Amino acid sequence: MKHVAIIGGGIIGATAAFYLSHLPGSSSIATTLFDDENGQATKAAAGIISPWLSKRRNRRWYELAKRGAELMPQLAEAAHLGPDVYQQTGTIVTRKNHSDLIALFHRAEIKRQTTPAMGKVALLSSSQVGEKLPFLTHPPAGVFVSGGAKVEGAQLVNRLLAAAQRQNLTIIHHRGVLRDNNRVDDHSTSRSFDDIIIASGAWMKETLAPLHLSVDIRPQKGQLIDLSLKNWQTTTDLPVMMPDASSDIIPFADGRLVIGATHEDDGGFDLKPTAGARKALLHNASQFMSNLNELAVLDSRVGTRAYTSDYGPFFGGLPTNPHILVGGGLGSSGLTTGPMIGYFLANQVLGSLAEPLNRYTKPVGYYIH
């Protein structure tokens, strides 16, 4: 029996735990996951799976995000995720300039020919966007991509971990402390493991400090707000909208809208919601919805993302010890790229990784040394 530790129960850790309990060979694995959930970005996140029309130029990131978008429907089926967790409702992407929107549509048509996961692509007028999202009072024109989806981060992690617990996962609700190359401590015990996956997000510097390793990771505060739409009691099947240079608008069930998220480099590990962020998010939403005010805010969410200096995620074995695997630096694309990284890391532990990782990430030694 191989004993595996996972430090961090966010999107990477939870997905790795799920696959270590469901992939071929998992019957010979016993997994222990350490996580105190404090500040976890995934628990606060609601996100959009639609990387195909991103403005990002990082080719490795795009290949990873594209694979992640292809994986999510398979993961949803394997883990029996319901529409309250993951739902493919389509994405509306906007541009402020009409000529930019036309160029985006043509680019989407070209990409669709070699990317089946995108589904259908359509250029929508503002009135057509209003038909798809009837709660908008000032709908913009946009490009509709039917393969886009929405995800509720906290529920996704909870379902994946619950499924893994029914197989071979034990969860320790305390932060795991790496003591040396194969030992992890929690609040009361110390134990050895054959393989260790480090997925502690913005806290990875602290996690790897006992090994005297330097990590290219910085924290970033992200805030979202949940709004109530009193006249729309069901928004489950409505698409999500990614407005140009503004906050995403994500409809969920029971007349709830998620708006966000902020990107606060100076927020660090602070988990307090702020009036300034709430005001900015309401302002962004009010460009498309009139009569919004503070009374519409049901809740605020706050989490801490992890970014690298080149904004690229990284994952794989440590150069100093291949039995310690790492995955991090997801930034704001965690719900898209994180599951794919968790899948790759689980396959590495099981010895079944069938493809090189340099297509999706720079070597781990670029970020950790």
C-alpha positions in Angstrom: 0.0 0.0 0.0 1.4 3.4 -1.0 0.7 6.3 1.5 0.2 9.7 -0.1 -0.2 13.0 1.6 -1.9 16.1 0.1 -1.3 19.5 1.7 -4.0 21.8 0.7 -7.7 21.0 -0.1 -8.5 23.6 -2.7 -9.2 22.8 -6.4 -5.8 21.0 -7.1 -5.8 19.0 -3.8 -9.4 18.0 -4.0 -9.2 17.0 -7.7 -5.9 15.0 -7.0 -7.6 13.3 -4.1 -10.6 12.4 -6.2 -8.5 10.9 -9.0 -6.3 9.0 -6.5 -9.5 7.3 -5.4 -10.9 6.6 -8.9 -8.2 6.1 -11.4 -6.9 2.5 -12.2 -4.4 1.6 -9.5 -6.1 3.6 -6.7 -7.0 0.5 -4.8 -3.3 0.4 -3.7 -3.3 4.0 -2.5 -4.2 5.4 0.9 -4.5 9.2 0.8 -4.4 11.7 3.7 -5.3 15.3 3.0 -4.4 18.2 5.4 -6.3 21.5 5.1 -7.6 24.1 7.5 -9.6 25.8 4.7 -8.4 29.3 5.9 -8.5 31.8 3.0 -8.9 29.1 0.4 -9.5 30.7 -3.0 -11.7 27.9 -4.3 -14.1 28.0 -1.3 -14.8 31.6 -2.1 -15.0 31.2 -5.9 -17.7 31.0 -8.4 -16.3 30.8 -11.9 -16.6 30.5 -15.6 -15.1 27.7 -17.7 -14.5 29.4 -21.0 -10.8 29.9 -21.8 -11.0 29.9 -25.6 -11.4 33.7 -26.2 -9.1 34.8 -23.5 -6.8 37.8 -24.2 -3.9 36.0 -22.5 -0.9 35.3 -24.7 0.7 32.6 -22.7 0.6 29.5 -25.0 1.3 27.0 -22.2 -1.5 28.5 -20.1 -3.9 28.3 -23.0 -3.1 24.6 -23.7 -3.6 23.8 -20.0 -6.9 25.8 -19.8 -8.2 24.2 -23.0 -7.5 20.7 -21.6 -9.2 21.8 -18.3 -12.3 22.9 -20.1 -12.4 19.5 -21.9 -11.9 17.6 -18.6 -14.7 19.4 -16.6 -17.7 17.6 -18.2 -15.9 14.3 -17.7 -15.2 15.1 -14.1 -18.7 16.3 -13.6 -20.0 12.9 -14.8 -17.5 10.8 -12.9 -18.1 12.7 -9.6 -21.9 13.0 -10.2 -21.8 16.7 -9.9 -25.2 18.3 -10.2 -26.2 21.5 -12.0 -25.8 23.3 -8.6 -22.1 22.6 -8.9 -21.3 22.6 -12.6 -23.5 23.5 -15.6 -22.7 24.0 -19.2 -25.0 27.0 -20.1 -22.8 28.9 -22.5 -20.8 32.0 -22.2 -21.4 35.5 -23.6 -18.1 37.4 -24.2 -18.3 41.2 -25.0 -16.0 43.8 -26.4 -16.6 47.6 -26.1 -15.5 48.3 -29.6 -17.8 46.8 -32.4 -14.9 46.1 -34.7 -13.1 44.2 -31.9 -16.3 42.2 -31.3 -16.4 41.2 -35.0 -12.8 40.2 -34.9 -13.5 38.2 -31.8 -16.3 36.4 -33.5 -14.2 35.5 -36.5 -11.4 34.2 -34.2 -14.0 32.1 -32.4 -15.3 30.6 -35.6 -11.7 29.6 -36.6 -11.0 28.1 -33.2 -14.2 26.2 -33.1 -13.2 24.2 -36.1 -10.4 22.5 -34.2 -11.9 22.8 -30.7 -15.1 20.7 -30.3 -15.5 21.6 -26.6 -16.4 25.2 -27.7 -19.7 23.9 -29.1 -21.6 26.4 -31.2 -20.5 30.1 -31.8 -22.9 32.9 -32.5 -22.6 36.7 -32.9 -25.4 38.3 -30.8 -26.9 41.8 -31.0 -27.6 43.6 -27.7 -31.3 42.6 -28.0 -30.4 39.0 -28.5 -28.2 39.1 -25.4 -31.1 40.6 -23.6 -33.3 37.7 -24.6 -30.7 35.2 -23.2 -30.2 37.3 -20.0 -33.6 39.0 -19.5 -32.6 40.6 -16.1 -30.2 42.9 -18.0 -31.6 46.4 -18.6 -28.6 47.5 -20.7 -27.4 44.4 -22.5 -24.3 44.7 -24.7 -23.7 42.8 -27.9 -21.5 39.8 -27.6 -20.2 36.5 -28.9 -22.0 33.4 -27.5 -20.0 30.2 -27.0 -22.3 27.3 -26.1 -19.6 25.1 -24.5 -19.0 27.6 -21.7 -19.9 26.6 -18.2 -20.3 27.9 -14.7 -18.9 26.4 -11.5 -19.6 26.9 -7.8 -16.2 26.4 -6.2 -17.0 25.5 -2.7 -19.6 22.8 -3.7 -17.1 21.4 -6.3 -14.4 20.9 -3.7 -16.9 19.4 -1.2 -18.3 16.9 -3.7 -14.9 15.8 -4.9 -13.6 15.2 -1.4 -16.8 13.4 -0.3 -16.5 11.1 -3.2 -12.8 10.4 -2.4 -13.7 9.8 1.3 -16.0 7.0 0.3 -13.0 5.2 -1.2 -9.6 5.8 0.3 -9.3 9.4 1.6 -8.8 10.6 5.2 -9.1 14.3 5.9 -7.2 16.1 8.7 -8.8 19.5 9.3 -5.5 21.1 10.2 -2.7 22.7 8.2 -0.1 20.1 7.3 3.5 21.1 8.1 6.2 19.6 6.0 9.1 18.5 8.3 11.4 16.9 5.8 11.4 15.1 2.5 8.8 12.5 3.5 7.2 13.6 6.8 4.1 15.7 7.5 3.0 17.0 10.9 -0.4 18.3 12.0 -1.5 19.6 15.4 -0.8 16.3 17.2 1.0 13.7 15.1 3.8 13.2 12.7 3.8 10.6 10.0 5.8 9.5 6.9 4.5 9.2 3.4 5.7 7.7 0.1 4.6 10.7 -2.0 3.5 14.2 -1.0 1.5 16.6 -3.1 1.9 20.3 -2.2 -1.2 22.3 -3.2 -1.3 24.9 -0.6 -1.9 27.9 -2.9 -0.6 31.2 -1.7 0.8 29.6 1.4 3.3 27.4 -0.6 6.3 29.5 0.4 5.5 28.7 4.0 4.9 25.0 3.2 8.2 24.5 1.5 10.3 26.7 3.9 11.5 23.6 5.9 13.2 22.3 2.8 15.0 25.7 2.3 13.4 26.3 -1.0 12.5 29.6 -2.6 9.1 29.8 -4.2 7.9 32.4 -6.8 4.5 32.9 -5.4 2.6 36.0 -4.2 -0.9 36.3 -2.7 -3.7 38.3 -4.2 -7.0 39.1 -2.5 -10.1 38.4 -4.5 -13.6 39.5 -3.6 -17.0 38.7 -5.1 -20.6 39.6 -4.1 -23.8 37.7 -4.4 -26.8 39.7 -5.5 -30.5 39.0 -5.2 -32.7 39.3 -8.2 -36.2 39.5 -6.7 -38.1 39.1 -9.9 -36.1 36.1 -11.2 -36.6 33.1 -9.0 -34.8 30.7 -11.3 -31.7 31.6 -13.2 -30.2 28.1 -13.4 -30.2 27.7 -17.1 -29.1 31.2 -18.0 -25.6 31.7 -19.6 -22.8 33.6 -17.9 -21.4 36.9 -19.2 -17.8 38.0 -19.4 -17.9 41.8 -20.1 -14.9 43.5 -21.6 -12.8 45.2 -18.9 -15.4 44.6 -16.2 -16.6 42.0 -13.7 -18.1 38.7 -14.7 -21.8 38.1 -14.2 -22.8 34.6 -13.2 -26.4 33.6 -12.7 -27.1 30.8 -10.2 -30.3 29.2 -9.0 -33.0 31.0 -6.9 -32.5 34.4 -8.4 -28.9 34.7 -7.3 -26.1 36.5 -9.3 -22.4 36.4 -8.5 -20.4 39.4 -9.6 -16.6 39.4 -9.5 -14.0 39.2 -8.9 -11.5 41.9 -7.7 -7.7 41.5 -8.2 -6.1 43.2 -5.2 -2.3 42.8 -5.1 -2.0 44.8 -1.9 -4.6 42.8 -0.1 -2.3 39.9 0.7 -3.9 37.4 3.1 -6.5 39.8 4.5 -9.9 38.0 4.4 -12.1 41.0 5.4 -14.7 42.1 2.8 -14.4 45.8 2.1 -17.0 48.5 1.3 -14.7 49.7 -1.5 -14.7 46.4 -3.3 -18.5 46.0 -2.9 -19.1 49.4 -4.3 -16.8 48.7 -7.3 -18.4 45.4 -8.1 -21.9 47.0 -7.8 -20.8 49.7 -10.2 -19.5 47.2 -12.7 -22.8 45.3 -12.6 -24.9 48.5 -12.8 -23.5 49.2 -16.3 -25.8 46.4 -17.4 -28.5 46.4 -14.7 -30.2 49.5 -13.5 -31.5 50.2 -10.0 -28.8 48.2 -8.2 -27.9 49.2 -4.6 -26.4 47.9 -1.4 -29.8 46.2 -0.5 -29.3 43.8 -3.4 -26.1 42.4 -1.9 -26.8 39.0 -0.2 -23.2 38.1 0.7 -19.6 38.9 0.1 -16.9 36.3 -0.6 -13.2 36.7 0.0 -10.3 34.4 -0.9 -6.6 34.5 -1.5 -5.2 33.5 -4.9 -1.7 32.6 -5.7 0.2 34.2 -8.6 3.7 33.7 -10.1 5.8 36.5 -11.5 4.9 35.5 -15.1 1.3 34.6 -14.3 1.8 31.0 -15.3 0.7 28.0 -13.3 3.3 25.3 -12.5 3.2 21.7 -11.5 5.3 18.5 -11.3 8.0 17.0 -9.2 10.5 19.0 -7.2 13.9 19.0 -8.8 15.4 18.0 -5.4 12.9 15.2 -4.8 10.5 13.6 -7.4 8.4 12.1 -4.6 7.3 15.6 -3.6 4.9 17.0 -6.2 3.7 20.6 -6.4 1.0 22.5 -8.2 0.2 26.2 -7.8 0.2 29.7 -9.2 -3.3 29.4 -10.7 -4.3 33.0 -10.4 -7.8 33.7 -11.4 -8.1 30.7 -13.7 -8.1 28.1 -10.9 -11.5 26.5 -11.6 -10.4 25.9 -15.2 -6.7 24.9 -14.8 -6.8 23.4 -11.3 -8.7 20.2 -12.1 -6.3 19.4 -15.0 -3.3 19.9 -12.7 -4.9 17.7 -10.0 -5.5 15.0 -12.7 -1.9 15.2 -13.9 -0.4 15.0 -10.4 -2.6 12.0 -9.5 -1.4 10.2 -12.6 2.2 11.0 -11.6 1.7 9.4 -8.2 0.1 6.3 -9.8 2.9 6.1 -12.4 0.5 6.4 -15.3 1.3 9.9 -16.7 1.2 9.3 -20.4 2.4 12.7 -21.7 5.1 15.3 -21.1 4.1 18.3 -19.0 6.3 20.9 -20.8 3.4 21.6 -23.2 1.5 23.0 -20.3 4.0 24.5 -17.8 7.6 25.6 -17.5 9.8 23.3 -15.4 9.1 23.5 -11.7 12.7 24.6 -11.2 11.8 27.9 -12.9 9.6 28.7 -10.0 11.1 26.8 -7.1 14.8 26.7 -6.4 
